[in-house]
């Protein structure tokens, strides 16, 4: 894997990297990894990420043994990398699905009249 200068990362890659480092910092200090704490660490580092990233990381790492994850990174090979990536992708899909459901339940508030005979 080639090294890439941080300023040349895509926005999504930058955001993911910021959340990864913030999660590692929280873990190293023995603190719970929450969206609020991730956001605070990211803000303190003078970085900005899309608001959904800290929530996704917190959700993906909830109940996970980060120390165990770190210990097994090199031992499992490339197949193991798909696990966290798949979990992250599943979390993104879950958030998209939630937003989609919210959009479908919009109350038009009588915008087209108060008749309910459609």
C-alpha positions as CSV (number, residue, x, y, z in Angstrom):
1,X,0.0,0.0,0.0
2,X,1.4,3.4,-1.0
3,X,1.7,6.3,1.3
4,X,-0.4,9.3,0.5
5,X,0.1,12.8,1.8
6,X,-2.8,13.8,4.1
7,X,-3.6,17.0,2.0
8,X,-4.1,14.8,-1.1
9,X,-6.7,12.5,0.5
10,X,-10.3,12.7,-0.6
11,X,-12.8,14.3,1.8
12,X,-14.2,10.8,2.8
13,X,-10.7,9.3,3.3
14,X,-9.7,12.4,5.4
15,X,-12.8,12.1,7.5
16,X,-12.4,8.3,8.0
17,X,-8.7,8.8,9.0
18,X,-9.6,11.6,11.5
19,X,-12.2,9.3,13.1
20,X,-9.8,6.4,13.2
21,X,-7.1,8.4,14.9
22,X,-9.6,9.9,17.3
23,X,-10.9,6.4,18.2
24,X,-7.4,5.2,18.8
25,X,-6.6,8.1,21.0
26,X,-9.8,7.5,23.1
27,X,-8.9,3.8,23.4
28,X,-5.3,4.6,24.4
29,X,-6.6,6.8,27.2
30,X,-9.0,4.0,28.3
31,X,-12.1,6.1,27.5
32,X,-15.4,5.0,26.0
33,X,-15.6,5.6,22.2
34,X,-18.7,7.7,21.7
35,X,-19.8,10.0,18.9
36,X,-19.5,13.0,21.2
37,X,-16.0,12.2,22.3
38,X,-14.9,11.4,18.8
39,X,-16.2,14.8,17.7
40,X,-14.5,16.6,20.6
41,X,-11.1,15.0,19.7
42,X,-11.5,15.8,16.1
43,X,-12.5,19.4,16.8
44,X,-9.6,19.8,19.3
45,X,-7.2,18.6,16.5
46,X,-8.6,21.5,14.3
47,X,-10.1,19.1,11.8
48,X,-13.7,18.9,10.5
49,X,-15.5,15.8,9.4
50,X,-19.0,15.2,8.1
51,X,-21.3,14.9,11.1
52,X,-22.2,11.2,10.4
53,X,-18.7,9.9,10.6
54,X,-18.3,10.0,14.4
55,X,-21.7,8.4,14.8
56,X,-20.7,5.6,12.4
57,X,-17.5,4.9,14.2
58,X,-19.1,4.9,17.6
59,X,-21.8,2.6,16.4
60,X,-19.3,0.2,14.7
61,X,-17.0,0.1,17.7
62,X,-19.7,-0.1,20.4
63,X,-19.0,-3.2,22.5
64,X,-15.9,-4.0,20.4
65,X,-12.6,-4.9,22.1
66,X,-10.5,-2.3,20.2
67,X,-7.3,-3.8,21.8
68,X,-8.3,-7.2,20.4
69,X,-9.0,-5.7,17.0
70,X,-5.6,-4.0,17.0
71,X,-3.9,-7.3,18.0
72,X,-5.4,-9.2,15.2
73,X,-4.8,-6.8,12.4
74,X,-1.6,-8.3,11.1
75,X,-2.3,-11.9,12.0
76,X,-5.5,-12.5,9.9
77,X,-4.3,-11.1,6.6
78,X,-6.3,-9.3,3.9
79,X,-9.5,-11.2,4.5
80,X,-9.8,-9.8,8.0
81,X,-9.7,-6.2,6.7
82,X,-13.0,-6.9,4.9
83,X,-14.7,-7.4,8.3
84,X,-14.3,-3.8,9.6
85,X,-14.9,-2.4,6.1
86,X,-18.1,-4.5,5.8
87,X,-19.3,-3.4,9.2
88,X,-18.6,0.2,8.3
89,X,-20.4,-0.2,5.0
90,X,-23.4,-1.8,6.8
91,X,-23.5,1.1,9.2
92,X,-23.6,3.5,6.3
93,X,-26.4,1.6,4.6
94,X,-28.3,1.5,7.9
95,X,-28.0,5.3,8.3
96,X,-29.1,5.8,4.6
97,X,-32.1,3.5,5.2
98,X,-33.1,5.4,8.4
99,X,-32.9,8.7,6.5
100,X,-34.9,7.2,3.6
101,X,-37.6,6.0,6.0
102,X,-37.7,9.5,7.6
103,X,-38.2,11.1,4.2
104,X,-41.1,8.8,3.4
105,X,-43.0,9.6,6.6
106,X,-43.3,13.3,5.8
107,X,-46.5,15.0,6.9
108,X,-47.6,17.4,4.3
109,X,-49.6,19.4,6.8
110,X,-52.6,20.1,4.6
111,X,-50.4,21.4,1.8
112,X,-52.7,19.8,-0.8
113,X,-55.9,20.5,1.1
114,X,-57.3,18.7,4.1
115,X,-59.1,16.0,2.2
116,X,-58.1,12.5,3.1
117,X,-59.9,10.8,0.2
118,X,-56.9,9.9,-2.0
